[in-house]
Amino acid sequence: MSETDLSPREDMPVYVISVAAELAGLHAQTLRTYDRLGLVTPGRTPGGGRRYSARDIALVREVQRLSNEGVNLEGIKRVLELERQVGRLRHRLDMLESERRSGALVVWRPAPRRS
């Protein structure tokens, strides 16, 4: 088994809030605020404790960077939402491009009209 097989996946929630706060260079209360506002949504233990993944910590750092640049929290929420939407659209575009290149036949049938 290689070292990379032993490391946690980027999206695996493993860090307690105090460790996540230290890794992000913020106070734990700031992470709680980001969670309450829906900016970063960590995983939860059965007891309700927050568990942050490496991806969550990167997102916390991005929120902090945007905040330091003068974007308010509602603006940051909108920026993150738009970035997720762009990511989904890019993924869909990649899938369509892959289908086009593969020469696969895609059949389209219009939805039945409602009366």
Residue pairs with C-beta under 8 A, 6 or more apart in sequence:
8 14
8 53
8 54
9 53
10 53
10 54
10 55
11 53
11 54
11 55
12 53
12 54
13 42
13 43
13 51
13 52
13 53
13 56
14 51
14 52
14 53
15 23
15 51
15 52
15 53
15 56
15 57
16 49
16 50
16 51
16 52
17 28
17 31
17 32
17 42
17 49
17 50
17 52
18 28
19 52
20 28
20 31
20 42
20 50
20 52
20 56
20 57
20 60
21 27
21 28
21 30
21 31
23 57
24 31
24 57
24 60
24 61
24 64
25 61
25 64
26 60
26 64
31 40
31 42
31 50
31 52
31 60
32 50
34 40
34 60
34 63
35 41
35 42
35 50
37 73
37 77
38 77
39 59
39 63
39 73
39 76
39 77
39 80
40 52
40 56
40 59
40 60
40 63
41 56
42 50
42 51
42 52
42 53
42 56
43 50
43 51
43 52
43 53
44 50
44 51
45 51
52 60
59 80
62 80
63 76
63 80
66 75
66 76
66 79
67 73
67 76
71 79
99 106
